[in-house]
Amino acid sequence: MTPFASVTTVIDSALFRDAFGTPQMREVFSDRSLVARYIEVEIALARAEARCGVIPAEAAGQIASRCNIDALDFELLRKETDNVGYPILPLVHQLVKQCGEAGRYIHWGATTQDIMDTADVLRVRAGLRIVEDEIRALRGILADLAARHRDTPMAGRTHLQQALPVTFGYKAAIWLAMFDRHAERLRQLKPRVLVGQFAGAAGTLASLGDKGLEVQQAFCEELGLGVPATTWHVARDGFAEAVNLLGLITGSLGKIAYDIMLMASTEFGEVYEPFVKGRGASSTMPQKRNPISSELMLAASKGVRQHAGLMLDAMIHDLERATGPWHAEWMAIPESFVLTAGSLHQAKFALGGLIVDEERMRRNLAVSKGLIVAEAVMMGLAPFTGRDEAHDLVYEVCREVNEQGGTLADALARRPEVTRHLDRASIDRLTDPGNYLGMAPEMVDRAIAASRQQGA
């Protein structure tokens, strides 16, 4: 017998699930956890209505004590959900039987979407906590990486060409600042997203008469959620914002992954993911050491991006209750959270043990024979000749080096129009990449200080 369940996605696959997700996040969005959240919401509603005198307090107590997920017939629930199209009515049927006489008060004045939306808010809240914790840990890793390599010079590249010297700490500080902003975005969205949904069939709370808003307030208090100003049955910007934040987070992880993969290529050889025997091995090429975590991060970013777009499309609901866009959220929200958690986990592994080859970075800086600091020479000559003339002169010297070989320093030293202004020591100083780092180290200090000030 096969040890693998019959599954069709990487989220649940026994082979791939821990590459693309984490057990903790999968549990948050598992079927059992979802049904548990439905029950939690129904119990909270009963307690709120009892507090407001809508249903008997004794009935609410019976509902809270007797609703039992372990007593559910999940196969029956599955079949009836497939028939009805939603799980709440079949679930309520079973809960009513569990609660006896008190069962008549379950789901009092609610509609299916109230229960499902609020349960999803509870899942999103739990998912955001995991994401927040992972981002906090990743920010610590990035801050350490930036500080450690504050002054480690390397080639900065634009359009895949060597451009100007930077430091590896500067690159890591840019990564850090992205995740500081994501942490801030996450804090800011919580009040907008973590609100309850209880409004009844068309969102007007008509079924509870003049008690509607009072019950809604008590219901949200029971669950520790905010109270919405209006019904959001068809106003889906909150969930769309949450998933699009995940798109931003995984997009940043994809950018970091792309950088690592490029720098780990044989021709660059500047960084490597942590060594674990067998990880990234090829079935045919023994020399290979593939950047597996980075590849998974990049793949996750593409997957979440698609779901972010789906959530934007799903915002377009018709009238007071939607005819289909709502269902798209059932696919996009769980998968986005699981993929994001998996990507953050891979990033912590890759960056937490990243191997930085400082010597290879220095050797790569020397590949251009000094051309990478042509701008420094131009700026050094400009006070004497003017910027345009300096630019044209250095441009000609760079062409000479490219066509005839040698170093930029030697080629400059052969030009009288250069040596009348700069002696050999000045030329050597200007053509040393380590002397043209700009404010990169200071930017590292500023990024780390800002991250520490922001805190957790």
C-alpha positions in Angstrom: 0.0 0.0 0.0 1.2 3.5 -0.8 2.0 5.7 2.3 0.7 8.8 0.4 -2.8 10.1 0.6 -4.7 10.9 -2.6 -3.9 14.6 -3.0 -3.4 16.8 -6.0 -1.7 20.0 -4.7 1.8 20.7 -3.3 0.1 22.2 -0.3 -1.1 18.8 0.9 1.4 16.5 -0.9 3.4 14.3 1.4 6.3 14.9 -0.9 6.1 18.7 -1.3 4.1 20.1 1.5 7.1 21.0 3.7 8.9 22.6 0.8 6.0 24.9 0.0 4.4 25.3 3.5 4.8 24.7 7.2 2.9 22.3 9.5 1.8 25.2 11.7 0.2 27.2 8.9 -1.4 24.1 7.3 -3.0 23.4 10.6 -4.5 26.9 10.8 -6.2 26.3 7.4 -7.0 22.6 7.8 -10.6 21.4 7.4 -10.8 20.4 11.1 -9.6 23.8 12.2 -12.1 25.5 9.9 -15.0 23.5 11.3 -13.7 24.3 14.8 -13.8 28.0 13.9 -17.4 27.6 12.6 -18.4 26.1 16.0 -16.5 28.8 17.9 -18.4 31.5 16.0 -21.8 29.8 16.6 -21.0 29.6 20.3 -19.9 33.2 20.4 -23.1 34.2 18.7 -25.2 32.3 21.3 -23.3 33.9 24.2 -23.7 37.3 22.7 -27.4 36.9 22.2 -27.8 35.6 25.7 -25.9 38.7 27.0 -28.4 40.9 25.1 -31.5 39.0 26.3 -32.3 37.6 22.8 -32.0 33.9 23.7 -32.1 32.3 27.2 -28.8 32.3 29.0 -29.3 28.6 29.9 -29.6 27.8 26.1 -26.4 29.6 25.4 -24.6 27.6 28.2 -25.9 24.3 26.7 -24.8 25.3 23.3 -21.3 26.2 24.5 -20.9 23.0 26.5 -22.5 20.5 24.1 -21.2 21.5 20.7 -18.5 19.0 20.1 -16.4 18.7 17.0 -15.3 15.1 17.9 -19.0 14.0 17.8 -19.5 15.3 14.2 -20.1 12.9 11.3 -17.6 14.4 8.9 -18.5 12.1 6.0 -22.1 13.2 6.3 -20.9 16.8 6.6 -18.9 16.4 3.4 -21.8 14.9 1.5 -24.3 17.5 2.6 -21.9 20.3 1.9 -21.5 19.1 -1.6 -25.2 19.0 -2.0 -26.0 22.4 -0.4 -23.0 24.2 -1.6 -22.0 25.5 1.8 -21.0 23.7 5.0 -23.0 25.8 7.5 -26.5 24.4 7.1 -25.3 20.8 7.3 -23.1 21.7 10.3 -26.0 23.4 12.1 -28.2 20.4 11.6 -25.7 18.2 13.5 -25.1 20.8 16.2 -28.8 21.2 16.8 -29.0 17.5 17.5 -26.0 17.7 19.9 -27.6 20.4 21.9 -31.1 19.0 22.4 -33.7 21.5 23.4 -31.2 24.4 23.3 -30.5 23.5 19.7 -33.4 25.6 18.6 -31.4 28.8 19.4 -28.2 27.9 17.4 -27.6 30.2 14.5 -30.3 32.6 15.7 -30.7 35.5 13.2 -27.5 34.7 11.4 -26.8 33.9 7.7 -24.3 31.4 6.3 -21.9 34.1 5.2 -21.8 35.6 8.7 -20.4 32.4 10.1 -18.1 31.6 7.3 -16.7 35.1 7.0 -16.1 35.4 10.7 -14.5 32.0 10.8 -12.2 33.1 8.0 -11.3 36.3 10.0 -10.3 34.0 12.9 -8.1 32.0 10.5 -6.6 35.1 9.0 -5.8 36.4 12.5 -4.0 33.2 13.4 -2.2 33.2 10.0 -1.1 36.8 10.4 0.4 36.0 13.8 2.5 33.3 12.2 3.6 35.6 9.4 4.4 38.4 11.9 6.5 36.1 14.0 8.4 34.8 10.9 9.0 38.4 9.6 10.3 39.4 13.0 12.8 36.5 13.0 13.8 37.3 9.4 14.4 40.9 10.2 16.8 39.9 12.9 18.7 37.7 10.5 18.9 40.4 7.9 20.0 43.1 10.4 22.8 40.7 11.5 23.8 40.1 7.9 23.9 43.8 7.1 26.0 44.6 10.2 28.4 41.8 9.7 29.1 42.8 6.1 28.7 46.6 6.4 32.1 47.1 4.9 32.4 44.1 2.6 33.0 45.5 -0.9 31.4 43.8 -3.9 30.4 44.8 -7.4 27.1 46.5 -7.6 25.3 45.5 -10.9 22.7 47.3 -13.0 21.3 45.6 -16.2 23.4 42.6 -15.1 26.6 44.6 -15.8 29.1 45.7 -13.2 28.1 49.3 -12.3 29.7 50.7 -9.2 31.1 49.2 -6.0 28.7 48.6 -3.1 28.9 46.5 0.0 27.1 43.2 0.7 25.9 44.8 3.9 24.3 47.5 1.8 22.4 44.9 -0.2 21.3 43.1 3.0 20.1 46.5 4.4 17.9 47.0 1.4 16.4 43.6 2.0 15.9 44.5 5.7 14.2 47.8 5.0 11.7 46.0 2.8 10.7 43.7 5.7 10.5 46.6 8.1 7.9 48.1 5.8 6.1 44.8 5.6 6.0 44.6 9.4 4.5 48.1 9.5 1.9 47.3 6.8 0.9 44.2 8.7 0.3 46.2 11.9 -1.7 48.8 10.0 -4.0 46.4 8.2 -5.1 44.5 11.3 -7.8 47.0 12.4 -9.2 47.0 8.9 -9.2 43.2 8.4 -9.8 41.7 11.9 -13.5 42.6 12.2 -16.4 40.4 12.8 -19.3 39.7 10.4 -22.8 39.4 11.7 -25.5 41.1 9.8 -28.2 38.6 8.7 -29.6 37.7 5.3 -29.3 41.1 3.5 -26.9 42.7 6.0 -29.5 44.8 7.8 -29.8 42.7 11.0 -33.6 42.9 10.5 -34.1 39.5 12.1 -33.1 40.8 15.6 -35.2 43.9 15.5 -33.8 46.7 17.7 -31.3 44.3 19.3 -29.2 43.9 16.1 -26.4 46.3 16.7 -26.1 45.4 20.4 -25.8 41.7 19.5 -23.2 42.5 16.8 -21.1 44.4 19.3 -21.3 41.6 21.9 -20.6 39.0 19.3 -17.4 40.8 18.2 -16.3 41.2 21.8 -16.8 37.5 22.4 -14.3 36.8 19.6 -11.9 39.7 20.3 -12.6 41.2 16.9 -13.4 44.7 15.8 -16.9 45.9 15.1 -17.5 46.8 11.4 -19.0 50.2 10.7 -21.2 48.6 8.0 -21.9 45.1 6.7 -19.0 43.7 4.5 -20.8 40.8 2.8 -20.0 42.4 -0.5 -17.2 44.8 0.5 -14.2 42.5 0.3 -11.3 45.0 0.5 -10.2 43.6 3.9 -9.4 40.1 2.7 -8.1 41.4 -0.6 -5.7 43.7 1.3 -4.5 40.8 3.5 -3.7 38.6 0.5 -2.1 41.4 -1.4 0.1 42.0 1.6 1.2 38.4 1.3 1.8 39.1 -2.3 4.1 42.0 -1.4 5.9 39.8 1.2 6.5 36.9 -1.1 7.4 39.4 -3.9 10.2 40.7 -1.7 11.3 37.2 -0.8 11.3 36.4 -4.6 13.6 39.4 -5.2 16.0 38.2 -2.4 15.9 34.7 -3.9 16.7 36.0 -7.4 19.7 37.9 -6.0 21.0 34.8 -4.2 20.6 32.6 -7.2 22.4 35.0 -9.5 25.2 35.5 -6.9 25.5 31.8 -6.4 26.0 31.1 -10.1 29.3 29.6 -11.0 30.5 32.7 -12.8 29.8 34.9 -9.7 30.3 32.4 -6.8 29.8 35.1 -4.2 27.2 33.5 -1.9 25.9 30.0 -1.3 22.9 28.7 0.7 23.9 26.7 3.8 25.6 23.4 3.1 23.5 20.4 4.0 24.7 17.1 2.6 22.6 16.1 -0.4 20.6 19.4 -0.5 20.5 20.8 -4.0 22.3 17.8 -5.5 21.8 16.8 -9.1 20.9 13.2 -10.1 23.6 13.4 -12.9 26.0 16.2 -12.1 27.9 15.5 -8.8 29.4 19.0 -8.8 26.0 20.8 -8.6 24.9 22.7 -5.5 21.5 24.1 -6.5 20.0 27.0 -4.5 16.9 25.0 -3.6 15.4 27.4 -0.9 15.7 30.4 -3.3 14.0 28.4 -6.0 11.1 27.6 -3.7 10.9 31.2 -2.6 10.7 32.4 -6.2 8.1 29.8 -7.1 5.9 30.8 -4.0 6.1 34.5 -5.0 4.6 33.6 -8.4 1.8 31.5 -6.8 0.8 34.1 -4.3 0.9 36.9 -6.9 -1.7 35.0 -8.9 -3.9 34.7 -5.8 -3.5 38.4 -5.0 -4.9 39.1 -8.5 -7.7 36.6 -7.9 -8.6 38.4 -4.7 -8.8 41.7 -6.5 -11.0 40.2 -9.1 -13.2 38.6 -6.4 -13.8 42.1 -4.9 -16.4 42.7 -7.7 -19.5 41.4 -6.0 -23.0 41.9 -7.2 -25.6 43.8 -5.2 -26.1 42.7 -1.5 -24.9 39.1 -1.8 -22.6 37.7 -4.4 -23.2 34.9 -7.0 -19.7 33.5 -7.2 -16.8 35.8 -6.5 -17.0 35.0 -2.8 -16.1 31.3 -3.5 -12.8 32.4 -5.2 -11.6 33.5 -1.7 -11.9 29.9 -0.4 -9.1 29.0 -2.8 -7.0 32.1 -2.6 -6.8 32.8 1.1 -5.6 29.4 2.5 -3.1 28.7 -0.3 -1.7 32.3 0.0 -1.0 31.9 3.7 0.5 28.5 3.4 2.8 29.5 0.5 3.9 32.6 2.4 4.7 30.7 5.5 6.7 28.2 3.5 8.6 30.9 1.7 9.4 32.7 5.0 10.6 29.4 6.4 12.9 28.9 3.4 14.2 32.4 3.7 15.1 32.0 7.3 17.1 28.9 6.4 18.9 30.3 3.4 19.7 33.7 4.9 20.3 32.5 8.5 23.2 30.3 7.3 24.2 32.2 4.1 27.8 31.6 3.1 29.4 34.8 1.9 32.6 34.5 0.0 34.3 37.9 0.6 37.4 36.9 -1.4 35.4 36.0 -4.4 33.6 39.4 -4.2 36.9 41.2 -4.2 38.1 39.1 -7.1 34.9 39.9 -9.1 35.5 43.6 -8.3 38.8 43.3 -10.0 37.4 41.7 -13.2 36.8 45.0 -14.9 40.5 46.1 -14.4 39.3 49.2 -12.7 36.5 50.1 -15.1 33.9 49.7 -12.4 35.1 53.0 -10.9 35.3 55.0 -14.1 32.7 57.3 -12.6 35.1 58.0 -9.7 37.9 59.0 -12.1 35.4 61.2 -14.1 34.4 63.0 -10.9 38.0 63.3 -9.8 38.9 65.0 -13.1 35.8 67.1 -13.4 36.9 70.0 -11.1 39.9 70.5 -13.5 38.3 69.9 -16.9 34.5 70.2 -16.4 32.2 67.3 -16.2 31.5 66.8 -19.9 35.2 66.9 -20.9 36.0 64.5 -18.1 33.3 62.2 -19.2 34.5 62.1 -22.8 38.1 61.6 -21.8 37.4 58.7 -19.4 35.1 57.2 -21.9 37.9 57.1 -24.5 40.3 55.5 -21.9 37.7 52.9 -21.0 37.3 51.9 -24.7 41.1 51.6 -24.9 41.1 49.2 -21.9 38.3 47.2 -23.4 40.0 46.9 -26.8 43.7 46.7 -25.8 43.6 45.2 -22.3 45.5 46.4 -19.3 44.1 48.3 -16.4 42.3 51.6 -16.2 45.0 53.0 -13.9 47.8 52.3 -16.4 45.8 53.6 -19.3 45.0 56.8 -17.4 48.7 57.2 -16.5 49.6 57.3 -20.2 47.4 60.2 -20.9 49.0 63.7 -20.5 45.6 65.3 -20.3 45.1 63.2 -17.2 48.5 63.4 -15.6 48.7 67.2 -15.8 46.0 67.1 -13.2 46.4 63.8 -11.3 49.6 62.1 -10.2 50.0 58.3 -10.1 49.0 58.1 -6.4 45.8 60.0 -7.1 45.0 57.8 -10.1 45.6 54.6 -8.0 43.4 56.0 -5.2 40.6 56.8 -7.6 40.7 53.4 -9.3 40.6 51.5 -6.1 37.0 50.2 -5.8 37.2 50.1 -2.0 37.5 53.9 -2.1 34.3 54.5 -4.0 31.6 53.0 -1.8 29.7 56.2 -1.4 27.5 56.3 1.6 26.8 52.5 1.5 28.2 51.7 5.0 26.4 54.7 6.5 23.1 53.6 4.9 23.6 50.2 6.5 23.9 51.9 9.9 20.8 54.0 9.2 18.7 51.0 8.1 19.7 48.9 11.2 19.0 51.8 13.5 15.6 52.4 11.9 14.7 48.7 12.2 15.7 48.6 15.8 13.6 51.8 16.5 10.6 50.1 14.8 11.1 47.1 17.0 8.8 44.1 16.8 
